[in-house]
Amino acid sequence: MQKRSEIIKARRIIVKIGSALLTGGGRGLDKTAIAGWVAQIAELCKQDREVVLVSSGSVAEGMSRLGWKTRPDSLPELQAAASVGQMGLVQTYETLFRSHGLHTAQVLLTHDDLSRRDRYLNSRSTLLTLLKLGVVPVINENDTVATEEIRFGDNDTLGALVANSLEADVLVILTDQSGLFERDPSLDPTAKLIHEASINDPALSEMVGESRSGLGRGGMVTKLRAARLAARSGAATVIVGGKERQVLTRVIAGELLGTFLVPDTDPLTARKRWLAGQLKLKGSLVLDDGAVRVLQQSGRSLLPVGVVSLTGEFERGDLVACLDPQGREVARGLVNYGSDETRLIMRQPSAKIEQLLGYVDEPELIHRDNLVLVG
């Protein structure tokens, strides 16, 4: 996606809403505003789009319910506030989405869920299944069990990582600012809004500042970092004021709202670069001619029946090379089964996986979404 006008083609959309917007500046959940965003998401779903909502606000809502005026510093107090506030968030979203005939699902993630490959694949599979079922996932960090720190960095980063995981077309970050300005508008009222920019424009880094709301942990600097992270999988990012009338439907209709940050590469190239450069090969699979032909000509998943041998020791979620009978690499991807399980199921039809292993995670050894051709 290289032009704002092309955003109207977006099928999979990640929407992130910040704490300051959700809680009316810290006064508790702004249910009127939330109802507006939910109605817009419902409208996008009617347009046959898939929407994932990444919602901040649990700590801020918990602070409001507990009567705390300032954000606590201690981890136990932050976790307690998150626990209390999460109840309000879930109740509000479930009630509002249900009024539009939509089911929702609460998904709480920790950093490990998106950094450890096995848990990454599990969370990705769950989210894709929810979207296939027409459910709107509502994602937040699992603040109550965070051990390193209460946040990924912020929910902007979480939204970007979800965009990477699901290969979203666009990440929309709703904020209390109109977008990214060339200078801080609170210090310089004449500062101009940046309507569109390349994500790797070095000038962008000089334009961002820290959050001043005291509620969320983000600021424009984290939003820019999130946009650059989302761009790794080819997703565009729109940073836009959440209080704009019908902001989500207007943005997806291609209107000139907020700041549109253009990724520097197309999704397929980004996916190849990620698989090729970010992960180390843990092993290899030798395929028969039929499996090679299916991968190269039909773009289908790799099934166990097409594997004749393997080398290396790997676990679920590791990156492996796929070789033709002559030993040439034709593809690489993330495996759904470890090397021990693969030895048992290779050269066997998928229908026999449960009989051979006693369980079935996936019918494919490598799903086509996690596999790229090489050469």
Helices and strands as residue ranges (DSSP letters): G 4-9, E 12-17, H 19-22, H 31-46, E 50-55, H 58-66, H 75-98, E 104-109, H 111-115, H 117-132, E 136-141, G 143-145, H 155-166, E 170-175, E 196-198, G 202-206, H 220-230, G 231-233, E 236-241, H 247-252, E 259-262, H 267-277, E 281-287, H 289-293, I 294-298, G 304-306, E 307-311, E 319-323, E 329-334, H 339-345, G 350-352, H 353-357, G 368-370, E 371-373
